[in-house]
Amino acid sequence: MGSVTPALIPSLAPSLGPSLAPALPTWRAALDALWASLANDSAAHVDVGPTPPGPAGPRRLHPERDAAEQSRIAALVELAQGGDKEAFAQLYDSYVDTVFRYVLVRVANRSLAEDLTSETFLRAMRRIDSFSWQGKDIAAWFVTIARNLIADHVKSAKFRFEVATADMRDADERVDAPDAEVLTRLRDERLVEAIKGLGPDQAECITLRFLQGLSLADTAKVIGKSEGAVKQLQLRATRALRKALEGVEL
């Protein structure tokens, strides 16, 4: 969604630049990561994330944060907890796309997704003192806030995978060969429909693990289950997707 803006976080306005319209999520990279995982029979059994860049697979959607980046995030959290608005703005920049993608697949409405993302970070800013840094990515905390807001909005805690195909298409990177582009989109539409056919828990697990790129531990934290339970959800979900996609080249 780009840099934090006065329109999204009014109370941060003094430290921000001009308004910037939210960008669509990077569906191409996200779906490529999931396809790569489905093609790997062992992927469902381990703590996998989106495939790293290089000949072996597509561009990684959410690179694992190295020690230096983790230290930077921890420092920003500490500064934000001390009232530093610029530090919180930098946290927003780092995580707004992750939150927006999650919300968009729940509501399939861009305007509503933008509003709920905005409210997520407003609420996070007000409650930043309550966040306890334990060396894990703060992404799980932001997504949990968004998850609760969505549950309040739809009056149901059940996960629904509702990403609009039009949004997915508009966000795709251009493919040089028209035939290849059509085939890729048709394949992706089948994958999206297959995810919609999963049970709520399985769909949310797949979304958090592969489309959002959250770690096993962070996914467990968001959905309130043990890491072992998440591994089993991931295993059952990937098996169900493979069955639903029989005949499609993975």
N, C-alpha and C positions, 0 to 999 in steps of 0.2 A: 504493500500500500504506500510505500515511500515514507518520507520523513514525517514526523509528527507535525500536526498543523493546528493553528488556532481554532479552526472549525471543529476539529475532533477533540482537542483538549484545551478548552478555553482558558483554564486557569494557568496554563503554561505559556500563554500567548507572549508575554514579554521576552521570552528567550528563544522565540521561534521565527522562522523565515516566512516567506509567502505561502499561501495555501496551495496544496498539491493534491490532485485527485487521486484516489486509491487506484492501484494497479490490479489487474486480474491475477489470480494465483498462477503459478507455473505448473499447469496441469501436465504439460509435455514431460517434464522431468519427473514429476510425481508418478504418473502412470507408467513411464519407462522403468522406474525403480520397482514398482509392483510387478510388472511383467517379468523383469529379470529375476525377481524372487520366486515367482511361480514356476519359472523354468528350472529352478534349482530344487530338486526333491528334498535336499537336506535343510533348506532354508527355514522351513517351518519349525524345526527342532531347536534352533539356536537363536541367540539374541542378535538378529540381523537388522541392518538398517539399509537405507537406500544404497545402491551400488556405487562405488567410487568411480571417478573418471578414468578413462583410458580404454584400451582396446577391448577389455573384458566386459564393459557395460556402459550404460548411459551416465550422464553427469549426475553427481550426487545432489539431491535436493537440499539436504541439511547436513553439511559437513560436521563431523564430530568436532566439538570445540576443544582445541588443544589447551595445554596448561596455561599458556599466556592469555588466551581468550577467557578461560575460566577465571583467571585472576582479575582480568579487566572487568568482567561482569560482576564479580564479587565486590570489587571496589566501587563500581557504580551503584550497586545495591546499598552499600554502606553509606555512600554520599547521599543517595536518594532518601534513605531513612533519616538522615540528618537535615533534610529539607532542601537539598540541592535539586532544583527543578531541571537544570540542564542535564544532570546525571539521569534523572528519570526519562527525559526526552531521548537520551541515547539508548536507554533500555527499550523504550517504545520503538525506536528505529530498528533495533535488533530482533524484536519479537512480533511486531504488528502483522507481518505477513503470515506467520504461523497461526496467530489467533484468527485472522480474517479468513484464511483457508478453512479452518475448522468450523467457523460459524457459517460460512457459505454452504458447506456441504450439509449442514443441518437445516437451513431455512430456504436455500435456493432462491433467494431474493436479495439482490445487491444492496438496495437501499436499507433493508432491514439488517443485513449483515454489517453494513457500515455503522448503523446506529448501535447495534449490539457490541461491535468491536470498540467503538468510542466509549460506550458505557463500561466495558470491561476495564479499559485503562483508567478511566476516571475513578472507578471503584478501587482498582489496584493502587492508584496514587494515594487515595485516602487511607488505604489499609496497609501501605508498604511497611509500616512499623511492625505489623503482625507477621511478616514473612520471616521465617527462621532459616538462615543460610546453613545448609548442611552439605555443601560441596556439590550439590546436584543442580542441574539446569533449572533456572527459574521459569522456564517455559511451561512446565507442568502446573505451576501456580497460576500463571496467566490463563492457561487453557481451562483449568478448574473453575476459575471465576466466570469465564465465558460459558462453560457448560451449565453452571448454576443459573445464569441469566437466561439462557435458552430454555431450560426446564421451567423457569418461572413464566416465560413468555408463552410457551406452548402448553403449559399446565400438565406436562408429562416429562418424566425423566428418561423415557425410552429414546434411544438413539434412532434417528431416521436419516438415511443417506439420501439427500435430496438435491445433489448438485445438478444444475440445469445443463443439458447438453450444449445449449447455445453458448453458455459461459465457457465451457470447456473448449469449444471450437474457437471462440474469439481469442482465447488465451494461448492457443497452440502457436508454437514457432512455425514459421513458414517452411514448407518442404518444397525443394526445387522441382521435383517430378510430380506433376498433377496426379498421375495414377498412384504413386506411392503415398501421396497425401490422403487420397480417398480411402485407400486400403487401411492406412494407419488409423484414420478417424473411425472407420467402421469397426475395426478391431477394438478400439478404445471404448466405443459406445457399447459393445458387447460386454466389456469388462465392467463398465459403470452399471449396466443393468444387472450383471451377476452380483455385484456388491449390494445392490438394492434388494436382491433376493435373499441375502443372508439375514440371520436373526439379528436383533438390535445389538447385542453384546459383541457378536462376531464382526459386524459392520463397523462398530466403533473401534474395535481393536485394530482392524485393518487400516482404518482411516488414520488413527493416531500413530501406528507403527510405520506405515509406508507412505501415506499421502502427507502426513505431517512430519515424519522423520523423528518422532520421539523415541527415546531409549526404552528398553524393557522396563526399567525401574520407574521412569517418569510416566509411562503408560499405566503401570500398575497404580501409581499414586493418583492419577486423574480418575480412573474408573473405580477406585476403591477395592481392588483385588490384589491378591498376592502375585509375586512375579511368576510363581509356578502356575497359577490359574491363568495368567495372561499367556504364558507359553502354550498351554492347552487350548485356549481360545484361538490363538494364532494358528496352531496346528489344524484344528477343526475348520477354521475359516479358509485356510489355503487349500485344504483338501476339497472343501465344498466349491471353491472357485474353480479348481482344476476340473472337477466333475461337470460344473455348469458350462465350462469352456471347452469341453471335448470337441475335437475337430478343428479348433483354432490353434494355429501355430504359436506356441509360447516363445 
